[in-house]
Amino acid sequence: MHVAPVGGTAVQDHVALAEIELCGELIIAASAAEDRLSLESIDEVLKVAEERAASGD
């Protein structure tokens, strides 16, 4: 059994960090908006179109 050392380096989950960053971007966009974000605005913040283009969908 492997136990992480106390006070040692933390293991980073890159997927979780990316999700946290996207949530932060959404929070910033929502706080700057005068009204609720549209689905199109959310997609723009999350760069959905860029991801689709990169994956070839």
C-alpha positions as CSV (number, residue, x, y, z in Angstrom):
1,M,0.0,0.0,0.0
2,H,1.4,3.4,-1.0
3,V,0.6,6.4,1.1
4,A,1.3,10.0,0.1
5,P,3.8,11.6,2.4
6,V,2.5,14.1,4.8
7,G,3.2,17.6,3.6
8,G,4.7,16.2,0.4
9,T,3.9,17.0,-3.2
10,A,0.3,16.7,-4.2
11,V,-0.8,14.6,-7.1
12,Q,-2.4,16.7,-9.8
13,D,-5.4,15.5,-11.7
14,H,-5.1,17.5,-15.0
15,V,-8.8,16.8,-15.9
16,A,-10.1,18.1,-12.6
17,L,-7.8,21.2,-12.9
18,A,-9.2,21.9,-16.4
19,E,-12.8,21.5,-15.1
20,I,-12.1,23.9,-12.3
21,E,-10.6,26.4,-14.7
22,L,-13.7,26.2,-17.0
23,C,-16.0,26.7,-14.0
24,G,-14.0,29.7,-13.0
25,E,-14.4,31.1,-16.6
26,L,-18.1,30.5,-16.4
27,I,-18.3,32.3,-13.0
28,I,-16.4,35.3,-14.4
29,A,-18.7,35.5,-17.5
30,A,-21.8,35.1,-15.4
31,S,-20.8,37.8,-13.0
32,A,-20.0,40.2,-15.8
33,A,-23.3,39.6,-17.6
34,E,-26.3,41.8,-17.0
35,D,-28.7,38.9,-17.5
36,R,-28.5,35.1,-17.6
37,L,-25.9,33.6,-20.0
38,S,-27.4,32.2,-23.2
39,L,-26.5,28.7,-24.3
40,E,-24.5,30.3,-27.1
41,S,-22.6,32.4,-24.5
42,I,-21.8,29.4,-22.4
43,D,-20.6,27.5,-25.4
44,E,-18.4,30.4,-26.3
45,V,-16.9,30.6,-22.8
46,L,-16.3,26.8,-22.8
47,K,-14.8,27.0,-26.3
48,V,-17.2,24.3,-27.5
49,A,-16.8,25.2,-31.2
50,E,-13.0,25.2,-31.0
51,E,-13.1,21.7,-29.4
52,R,-15.4,20.4,-32.0
53,A,-13.2,21.8,-34.8
54,A,-10.1,20.3,-33.2
55,S,-11.7,16.9,-32.9
56,G,-13.0,16.9,-36.4
57,D,-16.7,16.7,-35.5
